[in-house]
Structures are given as C-alpha cells and as structure tokens.
Amino acid sequence: MNHKSLLLAACLSLTFAPPAFAQTVTGSGVVPATAANSAERAIGFAANAPASGALVIVMTDATLPLLDGVAFSAPERQAVAAAIAAATFDGKAGSTLSLRGIGAHSRILLVGTGATPTSLALAEAGGKAAQELKSEAQPVVIAGAFGDTSAADVAYGFALGQYRFDRYKTVDKKAPPTGAVTLVGADPAAAEAAFTSRWKPLADGVRLSRDLANEPANVIYPESFVAEVRKAFTGVAGVSIEVLDEAAMRRLNMGNIVGVGQGSPRGSRMMLVRYRGSGAPAAPLALVGKGITFDTGGISIKPSANMGNMKGDMSGAASVMGAALSLAKSRAPVHVVAVAALAENMPDGNAMRPADVIRTMSGKTVEIVSTDAEGRLVLADANEYVAQAYKPRAIVNIATLTGAIVGALSDQYAGLFSRDEALAAKLLAAGTASGEELWRMPLHKNFFDRLKSDVADIRNGGSDGPGASTGAHFIGFFVDDAMPWAHLDIAGVNRSEKTNPLTPKGMTGFGVRLLDQLARSGE
C-alpha cells in the first residue's frame, strides 16, 4: 500500500464524540455511570492524636520509639514491648506485627522500615499500613520517630497504597474505610507542607495513570483519553496542550499512527502536554508514551486468552501524562513535554495488513511484518514530531512493547535501552530512587540486521530472536543519532496480579514516579 492510498483509507474512519469518563454498557448502548471510585481516606497532620481508633507505629528496629502526641500509657507500652519480644519483631523493612486488645486502640499495627530508612522505605511503610487497614473503617493514627518531614513520606505511601478501582461494582461492593488518617509528629506544619507541595501531586499523577489504564476500552479510547487528560490539567499553571486529530496527522504524513488506527471507527490522536516551570531550561525533556487504547493485534490477531488485559496497552501514554501532572501541580522547576501516541488497533476490512508499506512523517518507509507490532509504529511518528516541533534535549519512550521483555525480566524490572550512557545512568538512578527499577538491555548492532527489508527502509519485526531489543532498535531508527534517547519497555510491570505496598492489584501506573524523578534530576 502506498502512502497516498493509506491516507485515503484513513479518511474512511469515523469519529465518535467523547463520553463521560465513567461509563458502562447496558444492553446495546453506552450510558453514563453514576458511580465513581470509592472515596479514599482523608490524610492530615497533627501534633496530638485521639486515643481511639487504629494506631500505626513506624519502627526502625525492635525498640518502641517515643510517641509524642499519642495517648499511650506506660502499661500499654509494656504490653507492646512484650509482644515485640514474643514475636521477635525486628523492624526490618516490610515487616509487620498486628496487635489487638491493648488499651483503647482497636488495633495497634507495627510496620518496619529498617534501621536507616530512605524516603522510599518510609513510603512503603505507609503503603503497607494502607493495605493492612483497607477493610477497617475506624480512623487511623500513624506515629513514629519522624524526623524533619519524614511523616510526609509515610503519608505519600499511604495515598498510593489505598488506591482502588471499583466504580463499576454494584453488587457486593465493599464499603471503603472512611476514617481519616492523621500523622502525628513534632512539626506537623512542615510535614503537611512537604506532602502538599511534593508528594500529593505525585500521588495524583499516579492515580491519573492508574485510572486511565484500568478503564475499559469502551470508555477510554483516543478521543476520550484526550478529554480526561484535559480535565485533569484544568487550572494547572504553566501548561499548554496540543492535540493532533487524524486530519492534522494526515496533513503531516504520519502514516504509521493513522495506519495503526484505521481498522477502528475511533480515530487516532496525538496529545502533547507541555509544562515549563520557573527557571527551567529552554529545551524540554520529551516523555513519549505508547497509547494503544486497545490492542487486538489487528489482522495479526492475538489469542483470545487474556486479551482483556490489552485495555492497558496505553499505560505508557497514561504514565507520561501522570508524570507531567505531578511536575506541573508541584510547580517543579523543570521543562517537559509529555506525548501520548493514541490509537486503537482493531481488525477490520479497512485495517492495515501484513506486507503493507507505510510512511512516517519524515518520509521513511516501513514494511509491515505484523500488525501486532503496532506500538513501535505510533512511537516512530510521535518521536519524529516532537523532535521537529519541540526541539527537546532528550527523548525517553515508555511502552508496553513486547512479550519478550516479560520473558527476560518478569515483573521485577522494566527494560532499559539507550544509546546514551549519561541518560541511561540517570534513568537507572531514578528507577532506584523511585522504586520503579530498570534493567539495562542490549542494543547490539547485529540485532538491527533482523529488521532489514527488501522493499522498504525497515520492517516492523523480524524472525525469532531478541524481540525486545529489535523493537527498541526499530524505535531508535526514527530518532536522530545525535539526540540522547532511551526506551523503556514496561510490558512486565504495568500490571500487577498481586497487591504490593505501593501498587494495589491491577494497573500500577508504572513510570510516573520514575519519570518524575528523572525530570527533577536535571535531565
């Protein structure tokens, strides 16, 4: 298929008006849903706390800390100390000890951080507390030997850990806990200021990413994704938003992203959110996310088993928007442009086929080997556009790109590919600091040979082999060699089958914390 034919076919796509964010299907129609996610516990800070409800004590070792501002009698301290000794609780990171029947508190929960807790360890303690108390309605007091503003770190973790996505449940829906959370410390005003200015915006960004990725594909598709992100940024200072619809992308000769979406009646979009804080550099850091709002594989259709998880194939796009929201709401002194390359990959009489040849906006040609290798196609156009229109100082891609990375790294790490050593080092450091860890993967020049085409400049897949690396090579082909560039393959970490302290079961929002940290590091 030549470029002119592809663009003519794309014109046949229909466009639907964006729905309300929370929708559900009844019968054959789509109607607005009245429900939203259950309310979360309010989080506050105080110098003193009530004597009732649940008490969480953050522990660095086996010694019970002084709990200034908490009504805790000497006999109660003795009872807790005896329980610690009996249970051999040592306060190591991730450890917990639950006690009942001591004093007026309905429950006393000890949560360990380790001897010299980092900000991340404190956050994980807060998340652990949120998970342990998720089915208990009473108010919660969290206390410990909080120095400086460390109570804010714990509060941030609690905010991440208490997330739930239950807006479509109508039968046997569990009532959420309503009791407020109060963190008690020597300087509550400072802790609250730190939480409000730094950690709450980050939690909001993670929540946006999770909400977008958890939504079903009849609710979130390219146009409604744009509508919801616009809503999230309403009133946020320093932000500008650009959206390219199919007509604009056709004029720019973006054959890849238009081609991927041409089998769906829901038109493709490219959304760019730019935030520039005070004192930030002139050239932005570009964060470019894959936004396949549902991926059937197209004509190269996927097996039906677990295909429903492909509603989360836009997790990369969701997370770059979440990171931009965090940075903008916290007024970080950074300059970023977040790009969501949005399309729905569906099989249809108008869908892109294997062996088609399509063209990116730079004029480079691509032979389609598999229509299920679509994420790299939309990223190619997004990378070329942001490089030309925004002149970034570096480009970082993030995508649920390959099953191969899951086979290599399981759900422990995202794969990192980069031609730039300095950028790779900053990403690895940001991953460690944020708790969203990366593992460096190879970009060997021989892998690129698998992508050579007899009829076009490159093909979008190769024979069996290093699939994650060849996918990264394909994306890198559309980024100038002089541009610092990295690609993060998050296919194994964007969704969790189990609950962890900071990531409840479901879509994790992976990448928001990492990219927020990267931007703040000065990259």
C-alpha positions as CSV (number, residue, x, y, z in Angstrom):
1,M,0.0,0.0,0.0
2,N,1.5,3.3,-1.0
3,H,1.3,6.4,1.2
4,K,-1.5,8.1,-0.8
5,S,-3.7,5.0,-0.6
6,L,-3.1,4.7,3.1
7,L,-4.1,8.3,3.8
8,L,-7.2,7.9,1.6
9,A,-8.2,4.7,3.5
10,A,-7.7,6.6,6.8
11,C,-10.2,9.2,5.7
12,L,-12.9,6.5,5.9
13,S,-12.5,6.3,9.7
14,L,-15.4,7.6,11.7
15,T,-15.0,9.7,14.8
16,F,-17.1,9.4,18.0
17,A,-17.8,12.2,20.4
18,P,-16.0,11.7,23.8
19,P,-18.2,10.2,26.5
20,A,-18.2,10.9,30.2
21,F,-15.1,9.3,31.8
22,A,-17.1,6.8,33.9
23,Q,-19.3,4.8,31.6
24,T,-20.8,1.4,31.5
25,V,-22.6,-0.8,28.9
26,T,-26.3,-1.7,29.4
27,G,-27.9,-3.7,26.6
28,S,-26.6,-2.4,23.3
29,G,-25.9,1.2,24.3
30,V,-23.4,3.1,26.3
31,V,-24.8,5.3,29.1
32,P,-23.1,7.5,31.8
33,A,-22.5,5.7,35.0
34,T,-23.3,7.5,38.3
35,A,-20.7,5.8,40.3
36,A,-17.1,6.8,40.8
37,N,-14.2,5.1,42.6
38,S,-14.9,4.8,46.4
39,A,-13.7,7.8,48.4
40,E,-10.2,7.5,49.9
41,R,-9.3,8.3,53.5
42,A,-8.5,11.9,54.1
43,I,-4.9,12.5,55.1
44,G,-3.9,15.1,57.7
45,F,-1.1,16.0,60.1
46,A,-1.3,17.0,63.8
47,A,0.9,17.3,66.9
48,N,-1.6,15.4,69.0
49,A,-4.0,12.5,68.2
50,P,-7.0,10.8,69.8
51,A,-6.6,7.7,71.9
52,S,-9.1,5.6,70.0
53,G,-9.1,4.0,66.5
54,A,-6.2,2.1,64.9
55,L,-2.7,3.1,65.8
56,V,0.2,2.5,63.4
57,I,3.7,2.7,64.8
58,V,6.5,3.1,62.3
59,M,9.5,1.1,63.6
60,T,13.2,1.1,62.6
61,D,14.1,-1.8,64.9
62,A,12.7,-3.7,67.8
63,T,12.7,-0.8,70.2
64,L,9.4,1.0,70.6
65,P,10.0,4.8,69.8
66,L,8.7,7.6,71.9
67,L,5.3,8.6,70.6
68,D,4.9,12.3,71.4
69,G,1.4,13.5,70.9
70,V,-0.1,10.0,71.2
71,A,-2.1,8.9,74.3
72,F,-0.1,5.8,75.1
73,S,0.2,4.8,78.8
74,A,3.1,3.0,80.4
75,P,1.2,-0.2,80.8
76,E,0.3,-0.1,77.1
77,R,4.0,0.4,76.2
78,Q,4.9,-2.5,78.3
79,A,2.3,-4.7,76.7
80,V,3.5,-3.8,73.2
81,A,7.2,-4.3,74.2
82,A,6.3,-7.8,75.5
83,A,4.5,-8.6,72.2
84,I,7.5,-7.4,70.2
85,A,9.8,-9.7,72.2
86,A,7.5,-12.6,72.0
87,A,7.1,-12.3,68.2
88,T,10.8,-11.5,67.6
89,F,9.7,-8.5,65.6
90,D,12.8,-6.7,64.4
91,G,11.5,-3.7,62.5
92,K,13.1,-4.7,59.2
93,A,11.7,-3.2,56.0
94,G,8.4,-4.8,55.1
95,S,7.8,-6.5,58.4
96,T,4.5,-6.0,60.3
97,L,3.1,-7.0,63.7
98,S,-0.7,-6.6,64.4
99,L,-1.9,-6.4,68.0
100,R,-5.4,-6.1,69.4
101,G,-6.8,-5.7,72.9
102,I,-4.2,-3.2,74.2
103,G,-5.7,-0.1,75.7
104,A,-8.3,2.0,73.9
105,H,-6.9,1.4,70.4
106,S,-9.0,-1.0,68.4
107,R,-5.8,-2.3,66.7
108,I,-2.1,-1.5,67.0
109,L,-0.1,-2.2,63.9
110,L,3.7,-2.1,63.9
111,V,5.3,-1.5,60.5
112,G,9.1,-1.8,59.9
113,T,11.3,0.4,57.7
114,G,14.8,-0.9,58.6
115,A,17.4,0.9,60.6
116,T,18.2,3.8,58.3
117,P,15.0,4.3,56.2
118,T,15.1,6.1,52.9
119,S,12.2,8.2,51.7
120,L,11.1,5.1,49.7
121,A,11.2,2.8,52.7
122,L,9.1,5.2,54.7
123,A,6.6,5.4,51.8
124,E,6.4,1.7,51.6
125,A,5.7,1.5,55.3
126,G,2.8,3.9,54.7
127,G,1.5,1.8,51.8
128,K,1.8,-1.3,53.9
129,A,-0.3,0.3,56.6
130,A,-2.9,1.3,54.0
131,Q,-3.1,-2.3,52.7
132,E,-3.4,-3.8,56.2
133,L,-6.2,-1.5,57.2
134,K,-8.1,-1.4,53.9
135,S,-11.1,-3.2,55.4
136,E,-11.3,-1.4,58.7
137,A,-13.5,1.7,58.9
138,Q,-12.1,3.4,62.0
139,P,-9.8,6.5,62.0
140,V,-6.1,5.8,61.8
141,V,-3.2,7.5,63.7
142,I,0.3,7.0,62.4
143,A,3.2,7.8,64.7
144,G,6.9,7.1,64.9
145,A,10.3,8.8,65.4
146,F,9.6,11.1,62.5
147,G,12.5,13.5,61.7
148,D,12.1,16.6,59.7
149,T,9.3,15.9,57.2
150,S,9.5,12.1,57.0
151,A,5.9,11.9,58.1
152,A,5.1,13.3,54.6
153,D,6.9,10.3,53.0
154,V,4.7,7.9,55.0
155,A,1.6,9.8,54.0
156,Y,2.5,9.6,50.4
157,G,2.9,5.9,50.6
158,F,-0.5,5.6,52.3
159,A,-2.0,7.6,49.5
160,L,-0.6,5.2,46.9
161,G,-1.4,2.1,48.9
162,Q,-5.1,2.9,49.5
163,Y,-5.9,3.3,45.7
164,R,-8.8,1.2,44.5
165,F,-10.7,0.9,41.2
166,D,-14.3,-0.2,42.0
167,R,-16.5,2.3,40.2
168,Y,-18.4,-0.3,38.2
169,K,-19.2,-2.6,41.1
170,T,-22.9,-2.6,42.1
171,V,-23.3,-5.9,43.8
172,D,-21.4,-6.9,47.0
173,K,-19.4,-3.8,46.8
174,K,-17.3,-3.5,49.9
175,A,-17.7,-0.2,51.8
176,P,-14.4,1.7,51.8
177,P,-12.9,2.8,55.1
178,T,-14.0,6.3,55.9
179,G,-12.0,7.2,59.0
180,A,-9.4,9.9,58.4
181,V,-5.6,9.3,58.7
182,T,-3.7,11.5,61.0
183,L,0.1,11.5,61.0
184,V,1.5,12.7,64.3
185,G,4.9,14.4,64.6
186,A,6.8,17.2,66.1
187,D,6.4,19.6,63.2
188,P,3.1,18.8,61.5
189,A,3.0,22.1,59.6
190,A,6.3,21.3,57.9
191,A,5.2,17.7,57.1
192,E,1.9,18.9,55.7
193,A,3.7,21.5,53.5
194,A,6.1,18.8,52.1
195,F,3.2,16.5,51.5
196,T,1.1,19.1,49.8
197,S,3.8,20.6,47.6
198,R,5.7,17.4,46.6
199,W,4.1,14.1,47.4
200,K,0.4,14.7,46.9
201,P,0.9,15.9,43.3
202,L,2.9,12.8,42.7
203,A,0.2,10.6,44.1
204,D,-2.3,12.5,41.9
205,G,-0.2,11.7,38.9
206,V,0.0,8.0,39.7
207,R,-3.8,7.9,40.3
208,L,-4.4,9.5,36.9
209,S,-2.3,6.9,35.2
210,R,-3.9,4.0,37.0
211,D,-7.4,5.3,36.4
212,L,-6.8,5.7,32.6
213,A,-5.3,2.3,32.3
214,N,-7.9,0.5,34.5
215,E,-10.8,1.9,32.5
216,P,-12.3,-0.5,29.9
217,A,-11.7,0.3,26.2
218,N,-15.3,1.2,25.6
219,V,-14.7,4.1,28.0
220,I,-11.1,5.2,27.2
221,Y,-10.2,5.4,23.6
222,P,-8.1,8.1,21.8
223,E,-10.6,10.9,21.9
224,S,-11.9,10.3,25.5
225,F,-8.3,9.8,26.7
226,V,-7.7,13.4,25.5
227,A,-10.8,14.7,27.2
228,E,-9.9,13.1,30.5
229,V,-6.3,14.4,30.5
230,R,-7.6,17.9,29.6
231,K,-9.9,17.7,32.6
232,A,-7.0,16.6,34.9
233,F,-4.9,19.6,33.9
234,T,-7.7,22.2,34.2
235,G,-6.5,25.2,36.2
236,V,-2.9,23.9,36.4
237,A,-0.4,26.7,35.8
238,G,2.4,26.7,33.2
239,V,0.7,24.1,31.0
240,S,-0.1,24.2,27.3
241,I,-1.9,21.4,25.4
242,E,-1.7,20.4,21.7
243,V,-3.8,17.7,20.1
244,L,-3.5,16.4,16.6
245,D,-6.5,14.7,15.1
246,E,-6.5,12.4,12.1
247,A,-6.9,15.2,9.6
248,A,-3.9,17.0,11.1
249,M,-1.8,13.8,11.2
250,R,-2.6,13.0,7.6
251,R,-1.5,16.5,6.6
252,L,1.8,15.8,8.4
253,N,2.1,12.4,6.6
254,M,2.0,10.4,9.8
255,G,1.2,7.2,8.0
256,N,2.2,5.0,11.0
257,I,-0.2,6.2,13.7
258,V,-3.0,6.7,11.2
259,G,-2.4,3.3,9.7
260,V,-2.5,1.5,13.1
261,G,-5.9,3.1,13.9
262,Q,-7.5,2.8,10.5
263,G,-9.2,-0.5,11.4
264,S,-11.1,1.2,14.2
265,P,-14.0,3.7,13.9
266,R,-12.4,5.6,16.8
267,G,-9.9,8.0,15.3
268,S,-6.3,8.2,16.3
269,R,-4.9,11.2,18.2
270,M,-1.6,12.6,19.3
271,M,-1.7,14.6,22.5
272,L,1.2,16.8,23.7
273,V,1.2,18.4,27.2
274,R,3.9,20.9,27.8
275,Y,4.9,22.2,31.2
276,R,7.6,24.7,31.9
277,G,8.4,25.7,35.4
278,S,10.1,28.8,36.7
279,G,13.8,28.9,35.8
280,A,13.6,25.7,33.7
281,P,15.8,25.3,30.6
282,A,14.6,26.3,27.2
283,A,14.8,22.8,25.7
284,P,12.3,20.3,27.2
285,L,12.7,16.7,28.1
286,A,10.4,14.7,25.9
287,L,8.5,11.9,27.5
288,V,6.8,9.9,24.8
289,G,4.3,7.1,25.6
290,K,2.6,4.4,23.6
291,G,-1.1,4.8,23.8
292,I,-2.8,1.8,22.2
293,T,-6.2,2.1,24.0
294,F,-7.0,-1.5,23.0
295,D,-4.8,-3.9,21.1
296,T,-6.4,-6.9,19.4
297,G,-3.3,-7.3,17.3
298,G,-5.2,-6.1,14.3
299,I,-5.1,-8.5,11.3
300,S,-2.3,-10.4,13.1
301,I,-4.8,-11.1,15.8
302,K,-3.8,-12.1,19.3
303,P,-5.1,-15.2,21.0
304,S,-8.3,-14.6,22.9
305,A,-6.9,-15.7,26.3
306,N,-6.2,-12.7,28.5
307,M,-6.8,-10.3,25.6
308,G,-8.8,-8.1,28.0
309,N,-5.5,-7.0,29.6
310,M,-4.9,-5.1,26.4
311,K,-7.0,-2.3,27.7
312,G,-3.8,-1.4,29.5
313,D,-1.7,-1.2,26.3
314,M,-1.9,2.6,26.7
315,S,-0.1,2.5,30.1
316,G,3.0,4.3,28.7
317,A,0.8,7.2,27.5
318,A,-1.1,7.3,30.7
319,S,2.1,7.4,32.7
320,V,3.8,10.3,30.8
321,M,0.6,12.3,31.4
322,G,0.7,11.4,35.1
323,A,4.3,12.4,35.4
324,A,3.6,15.8,33.7
325,L,0.6,16.3,36.0
326,S,2.8,15.7,39.1
327,L,5.5,18.0,37.9
328,A,3.1,20.8,37.0
329,K,1.0,20.5,40.2
330,S,4.1,20.7,42.3
331,R,5.5,23.6,40.3
332,A,8.8,21.8,39.7
333,P,11.5,23.9,38.1
334,V,11.6,21.6,35.0
335,H,10.6,21.7,31.4
336,V,8.9,18.7,29.9
337,V,6.6,17.8,27.0
338,A,4.6,14.6,27.5
339,V,3.4,12.9,24.3
340,A,0.6,10.3,24.1
341,A,0.5,8.5,20.7
342,L,-3.1,7.2,20.8
343,A,-4.7,4.6,18.5
344,E,-7.0,1.6,18.8
345,N,-5.6,-1.5,16.9
346,M,-8.6,-3.4,15.6
347,P,-9.2,-6.0,12.7
348,D,-11.5,-4.6,10.0
349,G,-11.9,-4.6,6.3
350,N,-10.1,-1.2,6.4
351,A,-7.3,-2.4,8.7
352,M,-3.6,-2.3,8.0
353,R,-2.3,-5.6,6.6
354,P,0.9,-7.6,6.8
355,A,3.1,-6.7,3.8
356,D,1.7,-3.2,3.6
357,V,4.3,-0.4,3.2
358,I,3.6,2.8,5.1
359,R,5.5,6.1,5.6
360,T,6.3,8.2,8.6
361,M,6.3,12.0,8.6
362,S,10.0,12.1,7.8
363,G,9.4,10.1,4.6
364,K,11.0,6.9,5.9
365,T,9.2,3.7,4.8
366,V,8.1,0.7,6.9
367,E,7.2,-2.8,5.7
368,I,4.6,-4.3,8.0
369,V,5.5,-7.8,9.1
370,S,3.0,-8.0,11.9
371,T,0.1,-5.6,12.7
372,D,0.6,-6.7,16.3
373,A,3.9,-4.8,16.4
374,E,2.0,-1.6,16.4
375,G,3.3,0.3,19.4
376,R,6.7,0.9,17.8
377,L,4.8,2.4,14.8
378,V,2.9,5.0,16.7
379,L,6.1,5.9,18.7
380,A,8.0,6.4,15.5
381,D,5.7,9.2,14.3
382,A,5.5,10.7,17.8
383,N,9.3,10.8,18.1
384,E,9.7,12.5,14.8
385,Y,7.0,15.0,15.5
386,V,8.2,16.0,19.0
387,A,11.8,16.3,17.8
388,Q,10.8,18.6,14.9
389,A,8.2,20.7,16.7
390,Y,9.6,21.0,20.3
391,K,13.4,20.6,19.8
392,P,13.9,18.5,23.0
393,R,17.2,18.0,24.7
394,A,16.4,14.3,25.2
395,I,13.7,11.8,24.3
396,V,12.5,9.0,26.6
397,N,10.0,6.5,25.3
398,I,7.9,4.3,27.5
399,A,5.7,1.5,26.2
400,T,4.2,-1.9,26.9
401,L,6.1,-3.0,23.8
402,T,7.0,-6.7,23.9
403,G,6.2,-10.0,25.5
404,A,9.9,-10.7,25.1
405,I,10.8,-8.3,27.9
406,V,8.4,-10.2,30.2
407,G,10.3,-13.4,29.5
408,A,13.6,-11.7,30.2
409,L,12.7,-9.7,33.3
410,S,9.3,-11.0,34.5
411,D,7.5,-8.4,36.7
412,Q,10.7,-7.3,38.6
413,Y,12.1,-4.7,36.2
414,A,11.3,-2.7,33.1
415,G,13.8,-3.0,30.3
416,L,16.0,0.0,29.6
417,F,17.5,0.5,26.1
418,S,19.7,3.5,25.3
419,R,22.4,4.7,23.0
420,D,23.4,7.5,25.5
421,E,25.4,6.5,28.6
422,A,24.6,9.6,30.6
423,L,20.9,9.3,30.1
424,A,20.9,5.6,30.8
425,A,22.8,6.3,34.1
426,K,20.2,8.9,35.1
427,L,17.3,6.6,34.4
428,L,18.8,3.8,36.4
429,A,19.4,6.1,39.3
430,A,15.8,7.5,39.0
431,G,14.5,4.0,39.0
432,T,16.3,3.0,42.2
433,A,15.3,6.2,44.0
434,S,11.6,5.9,43.0
435,G,11.2,2.2,43.5
436,E,10.4,1.6,39.8
437,E,13.5,-0.2,38.8
438,L,15.1,-0.7,35.4
439,W,17.5,-3.3,34.0
440,R,19.8,-2.3,31.1
441,M,19.3,-4.4,28.0
442,P,21.5,-4.6,24.9
443,L,21.2,-2.7,21.7
444,H,23.7,-4.7,19.7
445,K,24.2,-3.6,16.1
446,N,23.7,-7.1,14.8
447,F,20.1,-7.1,16.2
448,F,19.3,-4.4,13.7
449,D,20.1,-6.7,10.8
450,R,16.9,-8.6,11.6
451,L,14.9,-5.5,10.6
452,K,16.2,-5.1,7.1
453,S,13.6,-5.0,4.4
454,D,13.8,-5.9,0.7
455,V,11.1,-3.4,-0.2
456,A,11.3,-0.6,2.4
457,D,13.7,1.2,4.7
458,I,12.9,-1.0,7.6
459,R,10.3,-3.6,8.6
460,N,8.5,-3.6,11.9
461,G,9.5,-7.0,13.1
462,G,12.0,-9.8,12.5
463,S,12.5,-13.5,12.8
464,D,12.6,-15.2,16.2
465,G,15.3,-13.7,18.4
466,P,15.8,-10.8,20.8
467,G,12.3,-9.3,20.3
468,A,12.6,-6.6,23.0
469,S,15.9,-5.4,21.5
470,T,14.7,-5.4,17.9
471,G,11.7,-3.5,19.0
472,A,13.9,-0.9,20.6
473,H,16.1,-0.8,17.5
474,F,13.1,-0.1,15.4
475,I,12.1,2.9,17.5
476,G,15.6,4.2,17.6
477,F,15.7,4.2,13.8
478,F,13.4,7.2,13.9
479,V,15.4,9.2,16.4
480,D,18.5,11.1,15.2
481,D,21.7,9.6,16.4
482,A,22.8,12.9,18.0
483,M,19.7,13.0,20.2
484,P,20.0,11.5,23.7
485,W,17.3,8.8,23.6
486,A,16.1,5.9,25.7
487,H,13.3,3.4,25.5
488,L,11.6,1.7,28.5
489,D,9.8,-1.5,27.8
490,I,7.2,-1.8,30.7
491,A,5.2,-4.8,29.4
492,G,6.0,-6.8,32.6
493,V,5.4,-4.1,35.2
494,N,2.4,-2.1,34.0
495,R,0.0,-4.5,35.7
496,S,0.3,-6.5,38.9
497,E,-1.5,-9.7,39.8
498,K,-0.9,-9.1,43.5
499,T,-1.1,-6.3,45.9
500,N,2.2,-4.7,47.0
501,P,2.7,-1.8,49.4
502,L,2.6,1.0,46.8
503,T,0.8,-0.9,44.0
504,P,-2.6,-2.5,44.6
505,K,-3.6,-5.3,42.3
506,G,-4.4,-4.0,38.7
507,M,-2.7,-1.3,36.7
508,T,0.3,0.0,38.5
509,G,0.9,3.4,37.0
510,F,4.5,2.3,36.5
511,G,6.7,5.1,35.2
512,V,5.0,8.1,36.8
513,R,7.3,8.1,39.8
514,L,10.4,7.2,37.7
515,L,9.9,9.9,35.1
516,D,9.0,12.5,37.8
517,Q,12.3,11.6,39.5
518,L,14.2,11.7,36.2
519,A,12.9,15.2,35.3
520,R,13.8,16.5,38.8
521,S,17.3,15.1,38.5
522,G,18.1,17.7,35.9
523,E,18.0,15.5,32.7
